[in-house]
Structure formats: structure tokens, C-alpha cells
Amino acid sequence: MATATAARGGRNKVYPGAAEALAGLVADGQTLAVGGFGLCGIPEALIAALRDSGVKNLTVISNNAGVDGFGLGQLLETRQIRKMISSYVGENKEFERQFLAGELELEFNPQGTLAERLRAGGAGIPAFYTRTGYGTVVAEGKETRRFGEHWYVLETALTADVALVKAYIADRAGNLVFRKTARNFNPACAMAGRVCVAEVEKLVEVGEIDPDHVHLPGIYVDRIVVNPNPEKRIEQRTVRAS
């Protein structure tokens, strides 16, 4: 973690490539928070570099698990993920196969609960009560408590050893601007990670981003890698009949 501390102290955060940005950070058995919403706003280059690093037995916190052969689906194919903490996994057949075969652990979360668990982790809040999931399998084994007329489930916060996120623009201090749906989960993942690596499409100098337009302050970002031409694959392309 010395590198992260040094980066936050003002050293250069920009790395020449995704592999270099992950060097010395990722290791077997870690917990990673990976941003994105479906395939929108996923750190494509960082996920590929994580696959190529060969690290294994990973616990991955992410809203979804990519699709077969792309996004986090690449790490499922290489069996590098041991456990997923996720919300929606319906687009990945390999995920389904591994889960049903007992080869992959899964901790399912309602989508809003997953977002709040990450936000709480980043804010230093250890746990919170929510009505969501009470009386369902989501509440099994968890503390419940009544407030007023309703029952609530105690959900614990989520933190990660490393966060991998995707933004549209970064300045050299790590201040980030997200674009549209890519803002879903990425800021929360960044804040929940002890070290955060951001993949961005554009890099500008400090001062070029209007402070009112910064979505995530650079204090949360330790390393930056520029990927100017991401694939941005679409999960299901639907067009109107002619």
C-alpha cells in the first residue's frame, strides 16, 4: 500500500498501460470492486490486464458478471474468480454453469442494497438497516430489527483491496468525470477500494475540469491508465423493425 500512499501524496498517477497500472497491486485471494452497469462503463483494459496477470481465487464485487468472453466473463473462463458479490448475472452462461455445478460462490444482493453496501464501505459506515429483502432468502442468517411499523434487515458494508473503475475524463490529479450510465457503481466502487485504478478515455491537465463538473475527487484515485478507444460492446442490440 506504500505506492498508493505515495500517489495520494502528489506523485505521478498516470501509468503507460493497464498491465503497468496493476503491477504490484493485484495478488491471489484479493477482493476487487469492479465498476460498470451491464457492459456500460466497465474498465475493459484493466479487466483484460487482470486476466493476463494470472491472479486467482479472487472475490469480485460488481453489479454484474459481464458476458461470455467479455468483461468479467473473461475471468470466469480462466477460473480466476472464486466468489462473486453481485446483483445481476443473467447474461453469462459460463457463470450459470459454474454456479449450478458448485464451482463458483455467489452472494446475491438487491441492486440498491449492493450500491448502498459499497457506498457505506467508502464512507466508513460498518452496516445499515434496509427494508429491502426482509422476509425473503436475502434476509436468511442476517440480523433483523423492527423500527416503527416495519422490519428491517441489517446489511454490512463492502470494501475491497483494489477498485477498478472506468471514467470518461481524468486530470492528472485523478479527478474524474463519468459519462451517462457509466456513473452507475463506478464512484461507489472507487470509494470502497483501499487502492483505486481508473481507466479513462481522455486525460487533461489539472485545472481543465470545472470543479463543479468533478464527479469523483482525485483523493480516491491512485493510478490512471488511458484507453482512448474502448470497444464499448452492447449486451443486446435491439432496433425498431423497419
RANORPE-V877719 format. One record per residue. N is the residue number from 1. RES is the residue in one letter. BURIAL is + if it has 16 or more other C-alpha atoms within 10 Angstrom, else -. Layout:
{{N/RES/BURIAL} {N/RES/BURIAL}}
//
This chain:
{{1/M/-} {2/A/-} {3/T/-} {4/A/+} {5/T/-} {6/A/-} {7/A/+} {8/R/+} {9/G/-} {10/G/-} {11/R/-} {12/N/-} {13/K/+} {14/V/+} {15/Y/-} {16/P/-} {17/G/+} {18/A/+} {19/A/+} {20/E/-} {21/A/+} {22/L/+} {23/A/-} {24/G/-} {25/L/+} {26/V/+} {27/A/+} {28/D/-} {29/G/-} {30/Q/+} {31/T/+} {32/L/+} {33/A/+} {34/V/+} {35/G/+} {36/G/+} {37/F/+} {38/G/+} {39/L/+} {40/C/+} {41/G/+} {42/I/+} {43/P/+} {44/E/+} {45/A/+} {46/L/+} {47/I/+} {48/A/+} {49/A/+} {50/L/+} {51/R/+} {52/D/-} {53/S/-} {54/G/-} {55/V/+} {56/K/+} {57/N/-} {58/L/+} {59/T/+} {60/V/+} {61/I/+} {62/S/+} {63/N/+} {64/N/+} {65/A/+} {66/G/+} {67/V/+} {68/D/+} {69/G/-} {70/F/+} {71/G/+} {72/L/+} {73/G/+} {74/Q/+} {75/L/+} {76/L/+} {77/E/+} {78/T/-} {79/R/+} {80/Q/+} {81/I/+} {82/R/+} {83/K/+} {84/M/+} {85/I/+} {86/S/+} {87/S/+} {88/Y/+} {89/V/+} {90/G/-} {91/E/+} {92/N/+} {93/K/-} {94/E/+} {95/F/+} {96/E/-} {97/R/-} {98/Q/-} {99/F/-} {100/L/-} {101/A/-} {102/G/-} {103/E/-} {104/L/+} {105/E/-} {106/L/+} {107/E/-} {108/F/+} {109/N/+} {110/P/-} {111/Q/-} {112/G/-} {113/T/+} {114/L/+} {115/A/+} {116/E/+} {117/R/+} {118/L/+} {119/R/+} {120/A/+} {121/G/+} {122/G/+} {123/A/-} {124/G/-} {125/I/-} {126/P/-} {127/A/-} {128/F/-} {129/Y/+} {130/T/+} {131/R/+} {132/T/+} {133/G/+} {134/Y/+} {135/G/-} {136/T/-} {137/V/-} {138/V/+} {139/A/+} {140/E/-} {141/G/-} {142/K/-} {143/E/-} {144/T/+} {145/R/-} {146/R/-} {147/F/-} {148/G/-} {149/E/-} {150/H/-} {151/W/+} {152/Y/+} {153/V/+} {154/L/+} {155/E/+} {156/T/+} {157/A/+} {158/L/+} {159/T/+} {160/A/+} {161/D/+} {162/V/+} {163/A/+} {164/L/+} {165/V/+} {166/K/+} {167/A/+} {168/Y/+} {169/I/+} {170/A/+} {171/D/+} {172/R/+} {173/A/+} {174/G/+} {175/N/+} {176/L/+} {177/V/+} {178/F/+} {179/R/-} {180/K/-} {181/T/-} {182/A/+} {183/R/+} {184/N/+} {185/F/+} {186/N/+} {187/P/+} {188/A/+} {189/C/+} {190/A/+} {191/M/+} {192/A/+} {193/G/+} {194/R/+} {195/V/+} {196/C/+} {197/V/+} {198/A/+} {199/E/+} {200/V/+} {201/E/-} {202/K/+} {203/L/+} {204/V/-} {205/E/-} {206/V/-} {207/G/-} {208/E/-} {209/I/+} {210/D/-} {211/P/-} {212/D/-} {213/H/-} {214/V/+} {215/H/-} {216/L/+} {217/P/+} {218/G/+} {219/I/-} {220/Y/+} {221/V/+} {222/D/+} {223/R/+} {224/I/+} {225/V/+} {226/V/+} {227/N/+} {228/P/-} {229/N/-} {230/P/-} {231/E/-} {232/K/-} {233/R/-} {234/I/-} {235/E/-} {236/Q/-} {237/R/-} {238/T/-} {239/V/-} {240/R/-} {241/A/-} {242/S/-}}
//
